Amino acid sequence: MGKNKYESLIRSIELSNIELQDLSCQRNNNLSSEKKSNLQVGLQHEIVEQFHDSLDYVVHTHFNVSAFHSEEDDKELAEHSINNENTLFTINFTLESTYKVDIANIDHDLEAYKEEFKLFSKRNVPINIWPYAREIISSITTRMGFPPLIIPTNKNVTPF
């Protein structure tokens, strides 16, 4: 994979649509008051599928958000020890982002850009969909009766 080939892909691709594919949320009304005062938020996202459909590049990204009580200081360790009795709520959803590819600006067919598309999914897709994910999370937490949860900005520093 060359930098020029990746740059060619970037010039040739444009976000055309973002759709919510699935959404589920669960609230634990039995969490004790003392545990509600010391909550941590876990946020995970991962690319679960990416494929070409004619001149479209489609990426599915799954998000998992939870607010949970933990005595652990190490947030990473705490996320692995989450159990339902310590979780206030969970939100799971998948976003489908569709990109149009202008084949006239690419020297080869889309299959020749397999590595570049993987890097694009890793570097660009999260930045493109993050505002939509932030809005969903904020809106759903409000609808669940909690203050809006504002997740931090995506600071993708994936090297080239």
N, C-alpha and C positions, 0 to 999 in steps of 0.2 A: 504494500500500500504506500502510495506516495502522497506527499503533501499537495501536489498539483491536482492529483486525481480527487482527493477529498475536497479541495476548494472548488473543483468543477462540479461536484455533487452539490455542495452548499449553494452555489449560484443557480442550480437547476431545480431545486426543491422548494416547495412552498406549502405551508400548513393550510389545508382547505377545510378541515372539519374536526371537531372534538365532540364525541358522544359518550354519555354515561351508559355503560353496558350492564352493570349490575350494582346494587347497593343494598347493604344490610347494616342494621345498627341494633345494638342491644344495650339496655340500661339495667343496672343492678340496683334495685330499690332497697336491698337489704344491707348495703354497706354501712357500717357503723359510722356515727358522726365523727368520732376521733380519727378514723381512717380517712374521712373525706377532707380533713384539714391538712393532710400531708400527702398530696398526690404528685405523681410524676406522669409525664405524657410520653408515650412511645409512638414513634412514627416510622413506619417502614414502607418502602416502595420498591417494586421490581418490575422489570420488563418481563412479561410472561409469554408474549408471542409477537412475532413480527413476520410479515409476509408481503409479497408483491401481488397486486391484483391489477393486471394490465399496466397502466402507467401510474397507479397509485401505490404508495408505500404505506402500510397499515401497521400500527404498533398498539398493543394492548399493555397497559401499565396498571398493576394492581397496587392498591394502597391499603394499609392496615394501621389504624389509629386506636390507641387505648389510653385511658386515664386510669391509673392504678395506684394503690398504696404499696409502698415498699420501704423497708428499714435500711435497705442497701444504699451505700453511698455511691457505689459504682453503677451508673445508669445502665451500662451494657449488661452487667451481671443481673441487675434487677429485671431487665426486659425478659431474660430467660427464665426467671422464677415467677412470672406472673401466673396467678391462678384465678379462677372465676370469683372466689370469695373476696379477693382483694381488688377486683376490677370494678370501677364505677361505670364505665361504658366502653364499648368497642364500636368502631365504624369500619366497615370493609367495603371497598368499591373498586371498580375497574373502569378506566377511561380508555376509549379507543380514539387514537389520533390518526387522521388520514392526511397524507401529504401527496400533492400532485408533483410528478416529475416531468420536467420539460426535456424530453429525450433529444431534442434538437441541440441542446447544449452539452450533451454527453457523447463522448466518442465511441462508446461501446454499449452493448445491451446491458440491462439492469443487473443481470447475473454476474457480469464482470466487476460489479461494484459491491460485492458481498461484504468484504471487510470494511469498506467505507460506510455502508449502511449500518453495520454493527457499531462502529464508532459514533455515527450520527445518533443512533438510539441511546447510546451511553452518555454522550455529551449534550446533545441538543434537545432531544425529546423531553427530558425532565424539566429543562428550563422553559420549554414551550407550554407544557401542561400544568406546571406548578400553580399559576394563578387560578386555574379552574379547580384544582384540588383544594387550594386554600379556601376558595369560596364555598365549595361543597362542605368541607369540614366545619367552617364557621357557621354556615346555615343549619346544618344538621344538629350541631351541639345546641344551638339556640332553640330549635324545634323540639329537642329532647328536654328542654327546661333548664339548661345550663347557660352560663354566660358564653358568648361566642368564643370559641377557641381559635386563636390566631397562631398559625404555625409559622416558623421562621422562613425567611426567603431561602431559596435553593442556591447554594454557593458551590456550584459544580466546578471543580478544579481538575477534572480529568485531563491528564497530559495527552498531548498529541502523539 
